[in-house]
């Protein structure tokens, strides 16, 4: 009986032993024996996750060592892609290096790490450490704001816009907030053809200083009136992919606003060439308005536009 029991147990024991043997041969990355020390040698040095402004400087000052295998290359990666490589000579178990970078202008999170490779370029380890560098925007971005044609009875349609905080106001609550209002929206009926009562030429954005018929629609004679100026930007200016920093706004918007600006812009639509409007606020800050969507083509109080706005801080 003892022999028969051993006979049936032995295969199971062998299987367990085989599995245990396989597990023992797999080492986690943290056991690779690579250590990276990051030194706080100046104000730009990275030793932990950090939030920076666009185009700020960052600096890596580091010691890296490998206790299990010689290093041939030390690599700096950004978002998993190599951006620099150092050749390790002499003592190949220890290496010291430093490198500075100018950070991206596009806001977002970027990861950086320093790692070692052997002579076959096989990954040896990174000390189990990477850093998240967050680039904060140097412009304000207000999205999905809806402006409505002014209504004459309740006077509660949101037809005024502040680019300083992305808030919209009606005539009723606009007086108390007039100092922050940079433009208004209405439908200009002077562009309507005699053949139709629904032309799409009348959508108009204007500064409160403009001598537009809208100023006679409500009595805003006692309001603060910011002297914003506007100009349609060419279709070559992409609101989403190009206006990604205050510097880009300065170049693309500011470059187009050197001439031809006015206190209002009309005939706006969602079509390229009519849907991105550059502006300069009374305080000199530059920005752009994207006409995302238009509902209605008449002076009806149900007519409205949806806009995104980017403006320098």
URVENRA-V86043 format. One line per field, one symbol per residue. ss: DSSP state (@ for helix, = for strand, . for the rest). burial: I if it has 16 or more other C-alpha atoms within 10 Angstrom, else O. A space follows every 50 residues. Layout:
ss: ???
burial: ???
//
This chain:
ss: .@@@@@@@@@@@@@@@@@@@@@@@....@@@..=====......=....= ===...==========......======..=======......======= ==.....==========.....===.....======..==========.. .........==......==.@@@@@@@@@@..=====.@@@......... ..====.......@@@@...........====.............@@@@@ @@@@@@.....=.==..........=====.....==========..... ...=========.
burial: OOOOOOOOOOOOOOOOOOOOOOOOOOOOOOOIOIIIOIOOOOOOIIIOOO OIIIOOOIIIIIIIIIOOIIIIIIIIIIOOOOOOOOOIOOOIIIIOOOOO OOIIIIIOOOOIIIIIIIOOOOIIIIIOOIIIIIIIIIIIIIOOIIIIII IOOOOIIIIIIIIIOIOIIIIOOIOOIIOIIIIIIIIIIOIIOOOOOIII IIIIIIIIIIOIOIIOOOOIOOOIIIIIIIIIIIOOIOIOOOIIIIIOII OIIIOIIOOOIIIIIIIIIOOOOIIIIIIIIOOOIIIIIIIIIIOIIIIO IOIIIIIIIIIIO
//
